[in-house]
Amino acid sequence: MLKTMLDLTKKILTVVSFDAKLFQKELDKALKWITDAEELRKFKEWCISEFGLKYPSIIKKAFTLG
């Protein structure tokens, strides 16, 4: 199930990436349910590679607080 939820979250983030507030909201929601450290590390890397140029401050803040 974790794999499916992670895949769904990635799709959602891609879809809402046109709007910074929606992106931040969905990213924050995802970080609440990802509990595995390795999954979190991989998800962070994915976020940085996909959206690091567009939303660097949102990503940095979300993973610092999370």
Backbone hydrogen bonds, N-H to C=O, Kabsch-Sander energy under -0.5 kcal/mol:
donor,donor_aa,acceptor,acceptor_aa,energy
5,M,1,M,-2.9
6,L,2,L,-2.7
7,D,3,K,-2.6
8,L,4,T,-2.6
9,T,5,M,-2.5
10,K,6,L,-2.3
11,K,7,D,-2.1
12,I,8,L,-2.6
13,L,9,T,-2.7
14,T,10,K,-2.0
15,V,11,K,-2.4
16,V,12,I,-2.6
17,S,13,L,-0.6
17,S,14,T,-0.6
18,F,15,V,-0.5
19,D,16,V,-2.2
23,F,19,D,-2.6
24,Q,20,A,-2.6
25,K,21,K,-2.3
26,E,22,L,-2.6
27,L,23,F,-2.4
28,D,24,Q,-2.6
29,K,25,K,-2.0
30,A,26,E,-2.2
31,L,27,L,-2.1
32,K,28,D,-0.9
32,K,29,K,-0.8
33,W,29,K,-0.8
33,W,30,A,-0.8
34,I,30,A,-1.5
35,T,33,W,-0.9
40,L,36,D,-2.5
41,R,37,A,-2.2
42,K,38,E,-2.4
43,F,39,E,-2.6
44,K,40,L,-2.5
45,E,41,R,-2.2
46,W,42,K,-2.3
47,C,43,F,-2.7
48,I,44,K,-2.5
49,S,45,E,-2.5
50,E,46,W,-2.6
51,F,47,C,-3.0
52,G,48,I,-1.6
55,Y,51,F,-3.2
59,I,55,Y,-2.2
60,K,56,P,-2.5
61,K,57,S,-2.4
62,A,58,I,-2.5
63,F,59,I,-2.3
64,T,60,K,-1.6
65,L,61,K,-2.4
66,G,62,A,-2.1
